[in-house]
Each structure stands twice: as C-alpha cells, then as structure tokens.
Amino acid sequence: MKIVTICGAGIGASGILKVNAEKALVALGLEASVVAADVASVRHAAEDANVILTSQEFVEAIGDTYAEVIVIRNHFDQDEITAAVDRALGEP
C-alpha cells in the first residue's frame, strides 16, 4: 500500500501530512509507504498510490487517478488524519 501526500512545493504541508500519516499507520497497526510530493510531480508519485492526502486547493490539479483522494482540512489534527487513513486502508 502507498500513501502520497501532496502540496504546492512538496516540502511544507506534504511533509507534515507524511509524518502524521506515518503516525496514523502506527496507531492503526497498518503498513504502507508514505511519500511526500509536490503538485507538479503528482502524476508520477501517485501512479501506484492507494491514497492521496492533500488540501482542497490541490484536488483539481491531481486530476484523474485510481487512488482515493482525501482532503485533509487540518494538517495538525491527528484524529482527522488517522480516521481518514483508517477509512481508506483499514479493514472494511
């Protein structure tokens, strides 16, 4: 499984989402690779992704993808991120 976190430059917000997604995976007992990327390289970074975590402003730029795109409203809200990861990758 693979999670890609997206922001404008691939450093700030996506880095925060990456760290918090990794914390969520540990809390949920799930395994996945987590990659931070910028919006310009989203096609390449997400070609084999299961989930993309991003802000609302980048959803349109992501375009068509097989990955589930999840908008995170508060990048510092661990509960929100953990719930999103659980819904996307946890058991049905």
Residue frames as a rotation matrix with the C-alpha (Angstrom) as fourth column:
MET 1
0.586 0.810 0.000 0.00
0.810 -0.586 0.000 0.00
0.000 0.000 -1.000 0.00
LYS 2
-0.597 -0.783 0.175 1.14
0.792 -0.610 -0.027 3.52
0.128 0.122 0.984 -0.71
ILE 3
0.599 0.667 -0.442 0.04
0.717 -0.693 -0.075 6.92
-0.357 -0.272 -0.894 0.51
VAL 4
-0.415 -0.672 0.613 1.13
0.818 -0.571 -0.073 10.09
0.399 0.471 0.787 -1.27
THR 5
0.293 0.430 -0.854 0.87
0.718 -0.689 -0.102 13.47
-0.632 -0.583 -0.510 0.42
ILE 6
-0.105 -0.224 0.969 0.66
0.926 -0.377 0.013 16.49
0.363 0.898 0.247 -1.90
CYS 7
0.436 0.247 -0.865 1.28
0.481 -0.877 -0.008 20.20
-0.761 -0.413 -0.501 -1.50
GLY 8
0.966 0.052 -0.255 2.49
-0.154 -0.674 -0.722 23.02
-0.209 0.737 -0.643 -3.72
ALA 9
0.357 -0.917 -0.175 6.24
-0.897 -0.285 -0.339 22.60
0.261 0.278 -0.924 -3.23
GLY 10
0.574 -0.081 -0.815 6.43
-0.001 0.995 -0.100 19.10
0.819 0.058 0.571 -1.75
ILE 11
-0.530 -0.846 -0.063 8.15
0.145 -0.017 -0.989 20.31
0.836 -0.533 0.132 1.40
GLY 12
-0.782 0.158 0.603 5.86
-0.571 -0.570 -0.591 22.01
0.251 -0.806 0.536 3.94
ALA 13
0.042 0.928 0.371 2.30
-0.982 0.107 -0.158 20.76
-0.186 -0.358 0.915 4.12
SER 14
0.601 0.173 -0.780 3.04
-0.470 0.866 -0.170 17.45
0.646 0.469 0.602 2.42
GLY 15
-0.477 -0.838 -0.265 5.87
-0.142 0.371 -0.918 16.84
0.867 -0.400 -0.296 4.90
ILE 16
-0.651 0.346 0.676 3.54
-0.754 -0.185 -0.631 17.47
-0.093 -0.920 0.381 7.82
LEU 17
0.463 0.873 -0.152 0.93
-0.886 0.456 -0.083 15.16
-0.003 0.173 0.985 6.29
LYS 18
0.180 -0.487 -0.855 3.59
-0.334 0.787 -0.518 12.50
0.925 0.379 -0.021 5.68
VAL 19
-0.829 -0.536 0.160 4.71
-0.292 0.170 -0.941 12.47
0.477 -0.827 -0.297 9.32
ASN 20
-0.437 0.738 0.514 1.12
-0.818 -0.088 -0.569 12.43
-0.375 -0.669 0.642 10.57
ALA 21
0.515 0.559 -0.650 0.08
-0.783 0.615 -0.091 9.70
0.349 0.555 0.755 8.11
GLU 22
-0.266 -0.697 -0.666 3.00
-0.187 0.715 -0.674 7.58
0.946 -0.054 -0.320 9.36
LYS 23
-0.873 0.034 0.486 1.80
-0.487 -0.047 -0.872 8.15
-0.007 -0.998 0.057 12.95
ALA 24
0.107 0.994 0.020 -1.70
-0.973 0.109 -0.201 7.10
-0.202 0.002 0.979 11.88
LEU 25
0.294 -0.061 -0.954 -0.40
-0.525 0.824 -0.214 3.90
0.799 0.564 0.211 10.31
VAL 26
-0.760 -0.621 -0.192 1.44
-0.135 0.439 -0.888 3.00
0.636 -0.649 -0.417 13.53
ALA 27
-0.671 0.559 0.488 -1.64
-0.686 -0.217 -0.695 3.75
-0.282 -0.800 0.529 15.66
LEU 28
0.371 0.891 -0.260 -3.81
-0.916 0.306 -0.260 1.61
-0.152 0.335 0.930 13.38
GLY 29
0.010 -0.457 0.889 -1.31
-0.252 0.860 0.445 -1.23
-0.968 -0.228 -0.106 13.06
LEU 30
0.910 0.315 0.271 -1.22
0.199 0.240 -0.950 -0.84
-0.365 0.918 0.155 9.26
GLU 31
-0.164 -0.986 0.005 1.74
0.388 -0.060 0.920 -0.87
-0.907 0.152 0.392 6.92
ALA 32
0.796 0.289 0.532 2.16
0.600 -0.262 -0.756 1.40
-0.080 0.921 -0.382 3.90
SER 33
-0.452 -0.890 0.062 4.85
0.888 -0.441 0.132 3.53
-0.090 0.115 0.989 2.36
VAL 34
0.679 0.612 -0.405 4.26
0.581 -0.785 -0.213 7.27
-0.449 -0.091 -0.889 2.64
VAL 35
-0.378 -0.776 0.504 5.74
0.924 -0.288 0.251 9.68
-0.050 0.561 0.826 0.10
ALA 36
0.272 0.380 -0.884 5.60
0.303 -0.906 -0.296 13.48
-0.913 -0.187 -0.361 0.12
ALA 37
-0.404 -0.361 0.841 5.42
0.902 -0.006 0.431 15.14
-0.151 0.933 0.328 -3.31
ASP 38
-0.700 0.191 -0.688 4.72
-0.161 -0.981 -0.109 18.46
-0.696 0.034 0.718 -4.95
VAL 39
0.297 0.954 0.024 1.66
-0.130 0.065 -0.989 19.02
-0.946 0.291 0.143 -7.10
ALA 40
0.269 -0.248 -0.931 3.75
-0.941 -0.272 -0.200 19.20
-0.204 0.930 -0.307 -10.29
SER 41
-0.665 -0.600 -0.444 5.02
-0.678 0.735 0.021 15.63
0.313 0.315 -0.896 -9.84
VAL 42
-0.178 0.681 0.710 1.76
-0.784 0.338 -0.521 14.13
-0.594 -0.650 0.474 -8.58
ARG 43
0.655 0.460 -0.599 1.18
-0.745 0.526 -0.411 12.01
0.126 0.716 0.687 -11.69
HIS 44
-0.025 -0.765 -0.643 4.49
-0.391 0.600 -0.698 10.19
0.920 0.234 -0.314 -11.28
ALA 45
-0.790 -0.347 0.505 4.41
-0.568 0.107 -0.816 9.97
0.229 -0.932 -0.282 -7.48
ALA 46
-0.275 0.805 0.526 0.83
-0.729 0.182 -0.659 8.72
-0.626 -0.565 0.537 -7.36
GLU 47
-0.201 0.229 -0.952 0.82
-0.892 0.360 0.274 6.27
0.406 0.904 0.132 -10.27
ASP 48
-0.345 0.077 -0.935 0.84
0.141 0.990 0.030 3.31
0.928 -0.122 -0.352 -7.85
ALA 49
-0.923 0.006 0.386 -0.72
-0.358 -0.383 -0.851 5.04
0.143 -0.924 0.356 -4.84
ASN 50
-0.515 0.794 -0.323 -3.75
0.795 0.583 0.168 3.77
0.322 -0.171 -0.931 -2.97
VAL 51
0.566 0.653 -0.504 -4.44
0.808 -0.561 0.180 7.06
-0.165 -0.509 -0.845 -1.23
ILE 52
-0.407 -0.603 0.686 -3.57
0.585 -0.749 -0.312 10.72
0.702 0.275 0.657 -1.81
LEU 53
0.298 0.413 -0.861 -3.81
0.909 -0.398 0.124 13.10
-0.291 -0.820 -0.494 1.15
THR 54
-0.639 -0.489 0.594 -3.94
0.676 -0.725 0.131 16.78
0.367 0.486 0.794 0.27
SER 55
-0.654 0.433 -0.620 -5.59
0.111 -0.756 -0.645 20.16
-0.748 -0.491 0.447 0.79
GLN 56
0.359 0.907 0.220 -8.75
0.475 0.025 -0.880 21.17
-0.803 0.421 -0.422 -1.08
GLU 57
0.493 -0.154 -0.856 -6.79
-0.517 -0.844 -0.145 23.64
-0.700 0.514 -0.495 -3.22
PHE 58
-0.511 -0.810 -0.289 -4.81
-0.746 0.251 0.616 20.85
-0.426 0.531 -0.733 -4.95
VAL 59
-0.089 0.544 0.835 -7.61
0.051 0.839 -0.541 18.38
-0.995 -0.005 -0.102 -5.72
GLU 60
0.847 0.473 -0.243 -8.28
-0.178 -0.178 -0.968 19.76
-0.501 0.863 -0.066 -9.19
ALA 61
0.264 -0.843 -0.469 -4.57
-0.964 -0.246 -0.100 19.70
-0.031 0.479 -0.877 -10.08
ILE 62
-0.383 -0.377 0.844 -4.36
-0.454 0.872 0.184 16.00
-0.805 -0.313 -0.505 -9.20
GLY 63
-0.296 0.340 -0.893 -6.77
-0.944 0.038 0.327 15.11
0.145 0.940 0.310 -11.98
ASP 64
0.699 0.601 -0.388 -7.81
-0.587 0.792 0.170 11.55
0.409 0.109 0.906 -12.81
THR 65
-0.532 -0.835 0.142 -6.27
-0.774 0.411 -0.482 8.88
0.344 -0.367 -0.864 -10.60
TYR 66
0.032 0.481 -0.876 -7.06
0.049 0.875 0.482 5.41
0.998 -0.059 0.005 -9.34
ALA 67
-0.793 -0.390 -0.469 -6.02
0.483 0.069 -0.873 6.49
0.372 -0.918 0.134 -5.85
GLU 68
0.390 0.879 -0.273 -8.58
0.868 -0.252 0.427 7.66
0.307 -0.404 -0.862 -3.34
VAL 69
-0.513 -0.509 0.692 -8.11
0.291 -0.861 -0.417 11.42
0.807 -0.013 0.590 -2.92
ILE 70
0.313 0.559 -0.767 -8.79
0.920 0.020 0.391 12.57
0.234 -0.829 -0.508 0.63
VAL 71
0.082 -0.194 0.978 -8.95
0.033 -0.980 -0.197 16.22
0.996 0.048 -0.074 1.56
ILE 72
-0.109 -0.206 -0.972 -7.45
0.975 0.168 -0.144 16.96
0.193 -0.964 0.183 4.96
ARG 73
0.687 0.484 0.542 -8.79
0.389 -0.875 0.288 20.17
0.614 0.014 -0.789 6.48
ASN 74
0.773 -0.438 0.460 -6.33
-0.634 -0.562 0.531 20.45
0.025 -0.702 -0.712 9.39
HIS 75
0.395 -0.704 -0.590 -2.86
-0.243 0.539 -0.806 19.03
0.886 0.462 0.042 8.76
PHE 76
-0.638 -0.643 0.423 -2.15
-0.536 -0.023 -0.844 19.09
0.553 -0.765 -0.330 12.51
ASP 77
0.159 0.792 0.589 -5.32
-0.979 0.203 -0.009 17.19
-0.127 -0.575 0.808 13.53
GLN 78
-0.810 -0.586 -0.019 -4.01
-0.585 0.807 0.080 13.68
-0.032 0.076 -0.997 14.15
ASP 79
-0.408 0.744 0.529 -7.52
0.000 0.579 -0.815 12.37
-0.913 -0.332 -0.236 14.80
GLU 80
0.528 0.603 -0.598 -8.73
-0.565 -0.276 -0.778 13.61
-0.634 0.748 0.195 11.40
ILE 81
-0.062 -0.655 -0.753 -5.75
-0.981 0.177 -0.074 12.07
0.182 0.734 -0.654 9.60
THR 82
-0.874 -0.243 0.420 -5.96
-0.370 0.894 -0.254 8.78
-0.314 -0.377 -0.871 11.49
ALA 83
-0.016 0.953 0.301 -9.69
-0.096 0.298 -0.950 8.49
-0.995 -0.044 0.087 10.73
ALA 84
0.514 0.170 -0.841 -9.05
-0.799 -0.262 -0.541 9.22
-0.312 0.950 0.001 7.03
VAL 85
-0.482 -0.776 -0.406 -6.29
-0.850 0.527 0.001 6.59
0.213 0.345 -0.914 6.79
ASP 86
-0.735 0.276 0.619 -8.45
-0.185 0.797 -0.575 4.06
-0.652 -0.537 -0.535 8.66
ARG 87
0.356 0.927 -0.120 -11.41
-0.334 0.006 -0.943 4.63
-0.873 0.376 0.312 6.29
ALA 88
0.469 -0.200 -0.860 -9.18
-0.883 -0.128 -0.452 4.31
-0.019 0.971 -0.236 3.24
LEU 89
-0.227 -0.739 -0.635 -6.88
-0.689 0.583 -0.431 1.44
0.688 0.339 -0.641 4.24
GLY 90
-0.598 0.030 0.801 -8.41
-0.719 0.423 -0.552 -0.19
-0.355 -0.906 -0.231 7.30
GLU 91
-0.935 0.289 0.206 -10.47
0.332 0.918 0.216 -3.33
-0.127 0.270 -0.954 7.15
PRO 92
-0.645 0.737 0.203 -13.96
-0.185 -0.409 0.894 -2.95
0.741 0.539 0.400 5.66
